[in-house]
Amino acid sequence: MAAELGNGELLIRLLVAGGAGIILGLPYRKRPGGVRAHYLVTLGAALFCTSGANLVGAEPAETLRIIQGVASGIGFVGAASVLKKGSSIFGITTAASIWIAAAVGCEAALGSPRLAALVAPSIALSSWLIGLLELKVFHRRRVMHELRELREKQKEGGRS
């Protein structure tokens, strides 16, 4: 628990959280919710968890409330990354990634920094691989492009 941590171990946990955020943000480096946002989310979640745990001590129920507050609060940040344009919705994957970055930050701060350091690259890698699967197998981007073209033709047909 963070209340029992020395400054050195606390610094290591925060560094692990920040590093995990950078790794989690790599698949989103060309988007608004990119590397910096993931870094700040994991580091912020870790700081909230350690600060709260230092205030409440080793009370498990109070520590769970802190984690719950971080999880619900980060939902607002994730919601800001979701955009709706017509019938298309963009940014859901980024929002989910930001939410899981907060969970990794909490794990680094209150749980096992080693587990957080292992989970972050595996999440980033699996997210990247699933993105390739969507592109190559499910042709998701091609389908989205075809839908956009169809809508544009419909709009042009309605103007005549």
Helices and strands as residue ranges (DSSP letters): G 2-4, H 7-25, G 26-28, H 35-56, H 60-80, E 83-85, E 88-90, H 92-110, H 113-136, H 140-159
